[in-house]
Amino acid sequence: MDDKNFMQIALEEAAKAGAIGEIPIGAVLVINNEIIAKGHNMRETWQDATAHAEVVVIQAACKKLKRWRLTGATLYVTIEPCPMCAGAIIMSRIERLVYGAPDSRAGACESLFNVVNNPALNHQVTVTAGIMSQECGKIVKDFMQEKR
């Protein structure tokens, strides 16, 4: 499978989030072309400010693999990660991040900050941005318009 295929799965997760009233952001963690974990935003459902799609997936992957280092992993996320999630990506040693749409309000990988490639930190992440950007941005935009 390629980046687009895995992003499509992340978009399916985003749709699941939207269906339960969560902001529709989805994520998939892959190692050696195998899906280790997938999930979506759960902040409202769990009443947990940290339950962003990326954190949900990182926690599930760590639990499944019985390790906190996710070396060799690629994380696919429909929207550019925020500072908290960018920090979690670094701390879990994810090798590569692939995201769909930029986040001009909280993006911490390119838009506002570049946390994942800050040379002061002990780990940097390879970033591929813009995979299915239109679709990834549209699902959030449509959700927000519906809520207003």
FIMIDREN-703960 format. One line per 4 residues: number of its first residue (from 1); for each residue x, y, z of N, C-alpha, C. Coordinates in pm, whole numbers, always signed. Example, Ala and Ser with C-alpha at 12.3 -4.5 7.8 and 13.67 -1.06 7.14 Angstrom:
<recs>
1 = +1319/-569/+780/+1230/-450/+780/+1320/-330/+780 | +1285/-225/+708/+1367/-106/+714/+1290/+3/+787 $
</recs>
This chain:
<recs>
1 = +84/-119/+0/+0/+0/+0/+88/+125/+0 | +33/+233/-50/+110/+356/-54/+46/+462/+37 | +106/+580/+40/+60/+686/+129/-89/+717/+109 | -132/+721/-13/-272/+754/-41/-367/+649/+17 $
5 = -330/+522/+5/-414/+415/+60/-427/+426/+211 | -316/+449/+279/-320/+462/+425/-394/+589/+467 | -380/+696/+389/-453/+819/+421/-602/+797/+402 | -640/+718/+306/-782/+686/+286/-838/+616/+410 $
9 = -760/+528/+470/-802/+460/+593/-814/+561/+707 | -720/+655/+713/-728/+761/+815/-853/+846/+794 | -890/+872/+670/-1012/+946/+639/-1137/+869/+683 | -1134/+739/+668/-1245/+655/+716/-1258/+668/+868 $
13 = -1144/+673/+937/-1146/+693/+1081/-1201/+831/+1115 | -1164/+932/+1036/-1214/+1067/+1058/-1367/+1069/+1045 | -1419/+998/+947/-1564/+991/+927/-1632/+927/+1049 | -1569/+827/+1108/-1623/+764/+1229/-1631/+866/+1343 $
17 = -1529/+949/+1353/-1527/+1053/+1457/-1644/+1149/+1435 | -1659/+1197/+1314/-1766/+1289/+1283/-1904/+1230/+1312 | -1919/+1101/+1287/-2048/+1034/+1308/-2088/+1031/+1455 | -1990/+1041/+1546/-2022/+1040/+1690/-2007/+1178/+1752 $
21 = -1997/+1281/+1666/-1992/+1418/+1716/-1854/+1468/+1751 | -1752/+1394/+1718/-1613/+1436/+1741/-1564/+1512/+1618 | -1470/+1604/+1637/-1408/+1669/+1522/-1345/+1559/+1437 | -1378/+1552/+1308/-1338/+1438/+1226/-1192/+1439/+1183 $
25 = -1110/+1389/+1272/-968/+1369/+1244/-937/+1223/+1271 | -869/+1160/+1176/-834/+1020/+1189/-686/+999/+1175 | -639/+886/+1227/-496/+854/+1222/-477/+703/+1207 | -365/+667/+1145/-327/+527/+1126/-176/+517/+1147 $
29 = -133/+420/+1227/+11/+398/+1247/+49/+268/+1178 | +155/+277/+1097/+198/+166/+1012/+346/+135/+1036 | +378/+8/+1046/+518/-36/+1049/+532/-149/+948 | +632/-139/+862/+656/-239/+758/+531/-269/+677 $
33 = +461/-163/+639/+342/-173/+554/+224/-244/+622 | +231/-262/+754/+124/-325/+830/+62/-223/+925 | -71/-218/+925/-140/-129/+1018/-129/-187/+1158 | -69/-110/+1247/-53/-149/+1387/-171/-97/+1469 $
37 = -214/+25/+1441/-326/+86/+1513/-392/+192/+1426 | -520/+212/+1448/-592/+320/+1381/-696/+373/+1477 | -732/+500/+1459/-829/+559/+1550/-863/+700/+1507 | -938/+767/+1594/-986/+902/+1563/-1004/+979/+1693 $
41 = -1035/+1107/+1677/-1056/+1193/+1794/-1161/+1133/+1887 | -1135/+1142/+2017/-1227/+1091/+2120/-1242/+1188/+2237 | -1205/+1314/+2217/-1207/+1411/+2327/-1343/+1425/+2393 | -1446/+1442/+2314/-1581/+1461/+2367/-1633/+1333/+2432 $
45 = -1613/+1223/+2365/-1663/+1094/+2413/-1598/+1055/+2545 | -1467/+1071/+2553/-1392/+1031/+2673/-1379/+1146/+2773 | -1420/+1267/+2734/-1401/+1386/+2816/-1254/+1396/+2859 | -1166/+1389/+2759/-1022/+1388/+2780/-958/+1481/+2678 $
49 = -900/+1590/+2724/-838/+1689/+2635/-724/+1631/+2553 | -664/+1523/+2599/-551/+1463/+2527/-593/+1356/+2427 | -720/+1328/+2413/-766/+1219/+2327/-778/+1262/+2181 | -670/+1322/+2130/-661/+1352/+1987/-632/+1222/+1913 $
53 = -666/+1217/+1787/-648/+1095/+1706/-506/+1041/+1717 | -408/+1130/+1708/-268/+1086/+1711/-233/+1018/+1844 | -276/+1078/+1954/-246/+1023/+2087/-318/+890/+2107 | -444/+883/+2064/-521/+759/+2074/-448/+646/+2001 $
57 = -399/+675/+1881/-332/+574/+1800/-194/+539/+1857 | -119/+638/+1901/+12/+611/+1961/-4/+522/+2084 | -101/+552/+2169/-123/+470/+2288/-162/+327/+2251 | -249/+313/+2152/-292/+179/+2109/-174/+101/+2051 $
61 = -91/+167/+1973/+24/+100/+1913/+124/+56/+2020 | +151/+143/+2116/+244/+109/+2225/+193/-12/+2303 | +64/-11/+2330/+4/-122/+2404/+13/-252/+2324 | -18/-245/+2197/-15/-364/+2111/+127/-420/+2097 $
65 = +223/-330/+2078/+362/-373/+2057/+438/-396/+2187 | +378/-353/+2299/+439/-365/+2432/+575/-293/+2438 | +575/-172/+2379/+694/-86/+2384/+652/+57/+2357 | +730/+151/+2410/+697/+292/+2387/+769/+350/+2267 $
69 = +878/+288/+2226/+951/+337/+2108/+885/+281/+1982 | +837/+371/+1900/+771/+330/+1775/+864/+352/+1657 | +989/+313/+1674/+1088/+328/+1566/+1041/+249/+1443 | +1068/+307/+1329/+1028/+244/+1203/+883/+270/+1166 $
73 = +812/+345/+1247/+669/+369/+1222/+645/+493/+1137 | +537/+485/+1061/+484/+601/+989/+345/+627/+1046 | +320/+753/+1080/+189/+794/+1130/+120/+876/+1023 | +1/+832/+984/-82/+902/+887/-191/+974/+964 $
77 = -205/+1105/+942/-306/+1186/+1011/-372/+1276/+908 | -503/+1291/+920/-576/+1369/+820/-547/+1518/+829 | -515/+1568/+950/-486/+1711/+970/-350/+1725/+1039 | -278/+1828/+1004/-147/+1855/+1064/-156/+1853/+1217 $
81 = -69/+1779/+1282/-72/+1768/+1429/-48/+1900/+1502 | -113/+1911/+1618/-97/+2026/+1708/+32/+2009/+1788 | +69/+2108/+1870/+193/+2096/+1949/+196/+1975/+2042 | +83/+1943/+2106/+79/+1826/+2195/+107/+1698/+2117 $
85 = +40/+1683/+2005/+56/+1562/+1925/+194/+1555/+1860 | +246/+1669/+1818/+382/+1672/+1763/+482/+1626/+1869 | +461/+1670/+1992/+546/+1625/+2102/+535/+1476/+2125 | +414/+1422/+2119/+394/+1278/+2136/+461/+1200/+2023 $
89 = +458/+1254/+1903/+523/+1190/+1789/+674/+1182/+1812 | +732/+1291/+1860/+875/+1292/+1890/+909/+1196/+2003 | +834/+1204/+2111/+863/+1123/+2229/+847/+974/+2203 | +762/+936/+2109/+744/+794/+2076/+839/+747/+1966 $
93 = +923/+839/+1918/+1026/+808/+1817/+970/+761/+1683 | +852/+813/+1648/+796/+782/+1517/+892/+837/+1412 | +916/+758/+1309/+1015/+794/+1207/+960/+891/+1103 | +835/+869/+1065/+779/+947/+954/+635/+988/+985 $
97 = +602/+1111/+949/+467/+1164/+963/+415/+1200/+825 | +295/+1155/+795/+228/+1190/+670/+94/+1252/+709 | +73/+1378/+669/-56/+1437/+700/-121/+1495/+576 | -254/+1511/+588/-331/+1561/+475/-333/+1711/+468 $
101 = -424/+1774/+540/-443/+1918/+532/-366/+1992/+640 | -317/+2112/+609/-250/+2194/+710/-351/+2247/+812 | -301/+2287/+928/-386/+2347/+1031/-329/+2484/+1064 | -391/+2587/+1007/-340/+2724/+1024/-359/+2776/+1165 $
105 = -441/+2710/+1246/-467/+2756/+1383/-380/+2689/+1488 | -339/+2563/+1463/-263/+2491/+1565/-155/+2399/+1509 | -128/+2408/+1381/-32/+2317/+1318/+109/+2332/+1372 | +166/+2222/+1416/+298/+2227/+1480/+403/+2147/+1403 $
109 = +378/+2129/+1274/+475/+2057/+1191/+526/+2143/+1076 | +452/+2247/+1046/+493/+2342/+943/+418/+2474/+952 | +287/+2470/+974/+204/+2590/+966/+240/+2699/+1065 | +236/+2669/+1195/+271/+2768/+1298/+409/+2743/+1357 $
113 = +439/+2619/+1380/+567/+2577/+1440/+620/+2459/+1361 | +744/+2423/+1389/+798/+2300/+1333/+859/+2220/+1448 | +774/+2172/+1534/+817/+2097/+1651/+887/+1967/+1611 | +833/+1897/+1510/+886/+1765/+1475/+1025/+1769/+1413 $
117 = +1069/+1886/+1376/+1205/+1897/+1321/+1286/+2007/+1387 | +1258/+2029/+1514/+1334/+2127/+1590/+1471/+2067/+1623 | +1579/+2129/+1578/+1713/+2073/+1600/+1754/+2067/+1747 | +1684/+2139/+1832/+1716/+2134/+1975/+1667/+2006/+2041 $
121 = +1578/+1934/+1974/+1525/+1810/+2030/+1609/+1691/+1987 | +1594/+1581/+2059/+1679/+1464/+2033/+1626/+1371/+1924 | +1517/+1408/+1859/+1461/+1324/+1753/+1393/+1415/+1651 | +1414/+1387/+1525/+1346/+1458/+1419/+1266/+1357/+1337 $
125 = +1164/+1408/+1270/+1070/+1324/+1197/+1069/+1365/+1051 | +1067/+1268/+961/+1050/+1296/+820/+902/+1327/+797 | +874/+1439/+731/+735/+1483/+712/+700/+1486/+564 | +585/+1428/+533/+525/+1439/+400/+389/+1502/+420 $
129 = +369/+1619/+362/+243/+1693/+381/+163/+1695/+251 | +32/+1711/+266/-53/+1735/+151/-112/+1612/+84 | -97/+1495/+144/-156/+1375/+85/-308/+1382/+104 | -382/+1385/-5/-528/+1397/-4/-573/+1520/+76 $
133 = -500/+1626/+62/-524/+1749/+138/-667/+1800/+125 | -718/+1803/+5/-854/+1855/-18/-957/+1775/+59 | -951/+1643/+48/-1047/+1556/+116/-1035/+1568/+267 | -912/+1574/+316/-887/+1582/+460/-937/+1715/+517 $
137 = -916/+1822/+445/-964/+1952/+490/-1115/+1965/+480 | -1172/+1909/+375/-1316/+1920/+350/-1398/+1854/+460 | -1357/+1739/+508/-1437/+1669/+608/-1447/+1751/+737 | -1339/+1820/+773/-1343/+1906/+893/-1425/+2031/+865 $
141 = -1403/+2093/+751/-1477/+2215/+714/-1627/+2188/+712 | -1668/+2078/+648/-1810/+2044/+642/-1868/+2019/+780 | -1793/+1952/+865/-1837/+1923/+1002/-1859/+2053/+1079 | -1764/+2144/+1068/-1773/+2272/+1140/-1891/+2355/+1090 $
145 = -1913/+2356/+959/-2026/+2432/+905/-2158/+2374/+953 | -2164/+2243/+963/-2285/+2175/+1010/-2314/+2208/+1157 | -2207/+2221/+1236/-2221/+2249/+1379/-2265/+2392/+1408 | -2237/+2482/+1314/-2269/+2625/+1335/-2408/+2652/+1299 $
</recs>
